Amino acid sequence: SAADGYNCCIFAYGQTGSGKTFTMHGDETRGAGVTPRMADEIFRVAAQMQATHDCSVSAYMVELYCEEIRDLLLPSSQRKDPPKLEIKQDAFGVVNIRNVTIKG
């Protein structure tokens, strides 16, 4: 789990119009989706662990659409000419995305 120091991924896959965006984000009338609930829980657990552990949280959000990967946290000033994102696996088997915007 993320609280144990592992990289985690939330993946939504499905047909256009099947509810992926709603599932991931939610809405004001029916409540939060997976992403905001996950973020709340990660920060809640990190706050509890601060007394006994050194905690840091970082994240990136990408979308794969029509075989193109998009950085969803890219600043608007860079959207006209976004950097090329590259999915790479390091020597330890950890998958990373080069040039992605990381918030943390």
C-alpha positions in Angstrom: 0.0 0.0 0.0 1.0 3.6 -0.4 1.3 4.0 3.4 3.9 1.2 3.4 6.1 3.1 0.9 4.9 1.4 -2.4 4.1 3.3 -5.6 0.4 3.0 -6.3 -1.8 3.5 -9.3 -5.5 4.0 -9.9 -6.5 2.9 -13.3 -9.9 3.5 -15.0 -10.6 1.8 -18.3 -13.7 1.6 -20.3 -15.9 2.6 -23.2 -16.7 6.3 -23.9 -19.6 7.3 -21.8 -19.3 4.4 -19.3 -18.7 6.6 -16.3 -14.9 6.6 -15.8 -14.7 10.4 -15.1 -17.6 10.3 -12.6 -16.0 7.2 -10.9 -12.6 8.9 -10.6 -13.8 12.5 -9.7 -17.4 12.3 -8.5 -19.6 15.3 -8.4 -21.2 17.7 -6.0 -24.6 16.1 -5.8 -23.5 12.4 -5.5 -20.2 12.8 -3.7 -16.5 12.5 -4.2 -15.1 9.9 -6.5 -12.1 7.6 -6.1 -9.4 10.2 -6.6 -10.4 12.8 -3.9 -11.3 10.0 -1.4 -7.9 8.4 -2.0 -6.1 11.7 -1.5 -8.0 12.5 1.7 -7.1 9.0 3.1 -3.4 9.2 2.2 -3.0 12.6 3.9 -5.0 11.3 6.9 -2.8 8.3 7.3 0.4 10.4 6.7 -0.7 12.8 9.5 -1.2 9.9 11.9 2.2 8.4 11.0 4.2 11.7 11.5 4.9 11.1 15.1 6.8 7.9 14.3 7.7 8.1 10.6 9.2 10.5 8.1 6.4 10.9 5.5 6.3 12.5 2.1 3.6 12.3 -0.5 3.9 13.1 -4.2 1.7 12.4 -7.1 1.1 12.9 -10.8 -2.0 12.4 -12.9 -2.0 11.3 -16.5 -4.6 10.3 -19.0 -4.1 7.8 -21.8 -6.4 8.7 -24.7 -6.2 7.5 -28.3 -2.7 6.0 -27.6 -1.4 9.4 -26.3 -0.4 10.1 -22.8 -1.4 13.5 -21.3 -0.1 15.2 -18.2 -3.2 16.4 -16.3 -1.2 18.6 -13.9 0.8 20.4 -16.6 0.7 24.2 -15.9 -1.4 26.1 -18.4 1.6 28.1 -19.5 3.1 24.9 -20.9 0.1 23.3 -22.6 0.7 24.8 -26.0 4.0 23.0 -26.3 3.9 20.2 -23.7 7.0 18.1 -23.1 7.1 14.5 -24.5 6.2 12.1 -21.8 8.0 8.8 -21.8 7.1 5.7 -19.8 10.2 4.0 -18.5 11.1 1.1 -16.2 14.2 1.5 -14.0 16.6 -1.3 -12.9 14.4 -2.1 -9.9 11.3 -2.6 -12.0 9.7 0.7 -10.9 7.7 2.4 -13.7 8.2 6.1 -14.1 7.0 8.7 -16.5 9.7 11.1 -17.6 8.9 14.8 -18.0 5.6 14.5 -16.1 4.5 17.2 -13.6 4.9 15.9 -10.0 3.1 17.6 -7.1 4.2 17.0 -3.7 
